[in-house]
C-alpha cells in the first residue's frame, strides 16, 4: 500500500507526485516526534519561566495595580489567562522568531491578543512598518501599522530552520542505531523444507499462510507450542550481540536534546534531568534566555503603550524576573534579616519577592537599619569617647 504526497508544483503546471510507503511515513513521524520533543522541552523551559514573571506597573514612579497590571498578570483577553498568553507568546517567538501583540481593548476580542500570521513586510528604519494580511483567529486585517502593535523579535536570523537542518543528518545515525539494535536482538529462524514439498503448486502462497498461522504466534507469544511436521527443520539463526543496547539509542537521543539546548543557549543540565550544578544552570537560563525576552517586552511596552511623555513622568512597566526561582522563607531566614537590617529592602519588599501577601501598614514599607551600621565618622567618634 502506498500514499501520495502533495503536488510539488502548481496543478496547472506539470504536476508531479512522489510515492511514499506507509513504513516511510511512520519512520518520518517518529523522527519528527523526537525532534519536536527536544524543541518543545527547551521552549517550555523559557515559557514556564516567563509565565512566573510579574509585570509591574508604575505611575509617577510609584507602583500601582490598576487595569494595566490586571491586563498583563491576570487576564490579557477574554479567552486567555496571563500564563496561557505568555506560553503562546514564547512558543510563537521561538517558532517564528517574532511575535505581534495587538491592542484589542475596545475591539472584538478585548484586551491584548497575539496575531496568528501575517505577510513579511519590507523593513525600512526610515519608514513606519506596515504589516499586511494580519490574521487573528478567523479575522484578517489588510493593514496594521507599527505604532499599533508590540513587535518582539528573538534573533536577528531565525535559528529554528538551522536546527532542523542539523537534525536531518543527525537522525540518520539515530535510525541506524535503532535498526541495528532491532536486528541484533530480534529472532531469526531458518526453515529447511524437503525438495519434494517445495515443488508443489502455489507453494510460496501456502507456505506464507502457514508461517503467519503457526510460526509467527510462536515467535511473538509467551507460551506457544510450535507444531513440527515431517520435512520441516527449524533452526535459530538469531545474532546474539551484547554490544548493542537501548543505551546506544538513548545516547543519540540525548545528543539531539543537547544540540537543541545549545542552539537556544539553554544549559544542557536543564533538559537532561541532571541535578548537578542546577543553581548555576538556572542563573545561565535567566541571563541568556529569560532576561533578553523580558527586557524586550518591557521596552516595547513602554515604547508603544506608554510613550515618551508618560515615561518621562514616571509612568512605565517592568518585567520582574526575581520570582522565577522558588524562594524558601525558612532556608533564607538569615539572608532576609540582613536585607531588612541593612536598610536595603523593606518588609513588604521581601514579602513580594517571596510571593507572600504584603502588609497594609505604613511601617511595612519603611526601611530599617540596625545599630551595627553607621558611617565612618560616627564610628571614630564613638571610639574617641570610649578612650
N, C-alpha and C positions, 0 to 999 in steps of 0.2 A: 504494500500500500504506500502511496506517495502523496505528498501535498505540493501545492504550487505556491510560490511566493508572489508578492505583488509585482506588477509590471515595472521593469526598470526604467522604461521610457513612457512618454505620454501615449494614450490609446490611439491618437490619430497618427502617430509615427509607427515605425517598425517595432511593434510590441514584442518583447522577448520575455520568456519565462525561464526560470531555473528550477529544476525539480530537486526537492529535498525529501529525504525519507523521515519517517516518524522517529527513528533512532537518532538521526542527526538533530532533529528538532528538540528531542528530550535532552540530548547532550548539551545543546546550546542553552537550554533553560537552566540546567544545572550550573553551567559556567556563569550565567547571569546572576543566579541566586548567590553564589559565593562572592562575586564582585559586588553585588548590591548589599549584601550583609556587611561587608567591610566598610563600604561607603556610608551606609545608614548608621552604623555603630559610631563612626567618627563624627558625623554631622550631629547625631543626637547628643553627644557629649557637650558640644558647644551650645546646642539648643536648650538642653536642660540647665546649663549654667546661666544662660541669658534669661531663661524663664524665672530664675530665682532673684534676678536683679530688681531693685526698686528704682523706679524713675521718679525722682524727687522734683518738685516744682517750687519756684520761689517768686515772691512779689516784693519789690522794694528790699531785696536781699534778705527777706525773711521767709522761712519755709512755710508753705501753706498746702493744705489738702483740699482742693476745690474740684471743679469739674474736670480740669485738665489732668489732675492727679488720678481721678477716678477713671478717666478715659484710658490711660496707659497702664494702670495697675490692677484694674478690676474688669471693666467691660469696654473694650475698644469699639465694638459694634454690637448689633442686636443678636448676632449668631455666634459670637466667639467670646471666650474669656481671655484674659491677658496672656496666660500661659499658652493656650492654643494658638493665639495670634502670633506670639513670639516664635513658636515652633515652626509655623508656616513661613514666617519671615526668614528664619535662619536656613530652613530647608531649601527654599527657593533661592536664597542668596548664594548658597554653595552650589546648587544645581545649575543655575543660570548666570551666576556671577554678578547679578544685580537684581534690585527689587524696587518697585514703585509703590509708594504708600499714598493713597488719595484721601483727602478730607471729605467725608460724606456726612458731616454733621447735620446738614439740613436737606440731605438727599434721600434717595430711595432706601439705602442700606443703613444710614445713620452711622455716626462715629467715623472711624478711620478703617479703611479696607486695603487689602493688598491686591494689586492688579494681577490677573492670571497670565496675560500675554499682551504683547504689543510689537509693532514693527520697529526694527532697529533704525533709530534716527541718525541723521548726519550731525555729528557733534562739531560745533564751532565755538570756541571760547568767546568770540566777539558777538555772537548772536544767541538769543534765548532758544533753548532746545524745544522742539515741538515733537511730541510723541503721537503717533497715528495708530488707529485701529486698536485702541486700548480696550481689552476685554476684562470685564468684571462680572463674573458669573455668566449669565446669558445676555448681558448688555454689552454693546460695543460702542465706544465713543470714537468719533473720527479724529478729533484733535484734542490733545491735552497739553497745556503749556508747563514749562519747567517750574514756574512760580507757584503752580497749583499742586505740586507733588513733592514728596520727600523721596529723593533718589539715592539709594545706597548701592555702592559697588564694592565687591570684595577684593578683587585683584585687578591690576592693570590688564592682564590677559587671563582668560578662563583656564584654570588648571584641570578641570574635570575631563575634557577630551584627552588630555595628555595622559592622565591616569588610566583611562580606558584603553588607550593605545598600548600602554605598557602591559596591561592585563592580557591583551590578545596574544602576545608572545609568551608571557609567563605561564598562562593557563595551559599551554601545550605540554609543559613539563608536569603540571599537576595531573592532567589527563593521562599522561604516560605512566605516572606513579600509581594512579588508581587502577589503570588497566593491568599493570604488572602485578599489583597485589592481588587482583581478582584471578589472574591466570595462575599465580603461584599457590593460591590457597584453594582454588576450585577443584572439583573432582573430574577426572577424565578416565573413561573406561574404554577398553578395546574389546570388540566382539568379533570372535573368529567364527565364520559360518562355512559349513561344508560346501564345496563347489556345486554339488547336486541341487542344493536348496537355492543357491543364489542364481541359478539358471532358470528359475520358474518365471512364468509370465507375471508382469506387474509386481515384480519382487520388491523394487525400491519403494513403491507406494505402500505395499502391505507391510514391509518391514518398518517403515516410518510410523505407521499407525501402531504397530506393536511396541515400539520404543516409547511412544507417548502414553500408551495404556499400561505398560508393565515396568519398564526400566526407569522412566522419569520419576514416578512416585517413589521408587526405591532410593533414588539419589537425593530426593528432596524431603522425604518423610522421616519421622523419628523412629518408628517401629514398623517396618515394612518387610515383607518376605518377597524375594525375587525368585520367580519360578525359573528353573534351568532345564531347557529342552535338549534332547539329543541333537548333536550337530552344532551346538552353541557353546562357545568357550569365552567367559568374561574374564578380563584381566585389568586390574587397576594400574593405570599408567600416569597417575597424577604426579606432578612435580612437587615434591615437598621441600620448600625452601624456608629456612629460618632467617634469611636476611631481609625479607620484606614484611613489614608490619604496618598497622594503621598509623603508627607514629611517623612513618615516612610521608604519608599523605597529609597528616596534621601539620607537620613541619612546613610543607609547602603552602598550606592554607594560612599558617601563621605569617609566612612571608608576604602573602597578599595583604593581610591586615597591616603589617609593618610598613609596606610600601605606601599604602593609603594614608596611614597616620603621618608618615614622614612628609608626604606631599602636602598635607594640610597643616603641618607644623604642630602636630599633636604628639606628646610623648608616647612612646610605644607601650610603656607600662600601663597606660590608661586603657588600652584596648586588649592587652594580653592577659589581664586579670591578675597580674602580679601585685604584691603589696609592698615590695621593697621600693624605697625612695618615692613613696606616694606623695609625701609633702612637697618635695622638690618638683615632682611632676605636676601637681596642682598649681604651683606657682608659675611654671612654664606655660601651662594651658591658659591661665588667666592673662599672662603677659603677651603671649604670641597670638592667641585666638580670640579671647573674650574682650579684652581691653580695646583692641582696634575697632571692633564692631560697635562696642558701647560708646566709644569716643565719636565715631562717625554718626551714630544715631543721635547723640546729643547735639553735635554740631549742626546736623541737618534740621533737627527740630528747632533749635534756636534761630537758625537762618530763615526757615520758612514759616514757622508757627508763631514766632515772637518778633523777629526783625530787629534792626539796629536800635531803634528808639527805645523799645521796651527793654532790650538787653542792656542798654546804657543806663536805664533807670533801675536796673536790678531785677528785672523780670526774666527768668530763664528756667531751663530744665537741665537736669544732670542725671546720668545713669550711674547708680551706686552699685558697684560690684562687690562691696565688702560683705554682703550677706550670702555669697555663693557657698563658701566653705562653712560647714556646720560648726557652730560655736557652742561649747560646753561651759556653762557658768561655773560649775564646781572645779573643773580642771584648770580654769583660768582665773581662779579667785585672786591669787597673788598679783597677777598682771592687772586685774581690774582695780585693785587697791592702789597700785602705783599710778594708773592712768587718772583716777579721780583725785588722788592725793597730791599729784604734781600740778593740778590745775589745767591739765591738757584737755580733758573731757569732763562734761557734766554727767550727773547720774542718768539723766534722760538720754544722753548720747550713747552711753554704754548699753542701756536697755534697748535702744533702737538697733544697735549692732548685734545684740543677742537675740533679736526677734521677739522681744517681750514688749508688752504694752507700757507706755510711758506714764509718769505720774503727773497729774494735772495740778501741780503746785509750783509756785514761783521758785522755791528753794531747790527744786529738782533740776532747774535749768541754770542754776548758779554754778560757778567754778570755785572749787575749794582747793586750798593748799595747806599742807601740813607744816608744823613749826620747824621741821627739818630742812625746809627750803628757805633760802634768802639770798640777797646779793652779797658780794664780797665785802663791801664797806660795813654792812651790818655785822658780818661775821668777825671782822677785825676789831670793830668797836666792842663787841661782846668779849673778845679775848683780852682787850685792854682793861675792861672793867674787872675781869677775873684776876688780873695781875695786881 
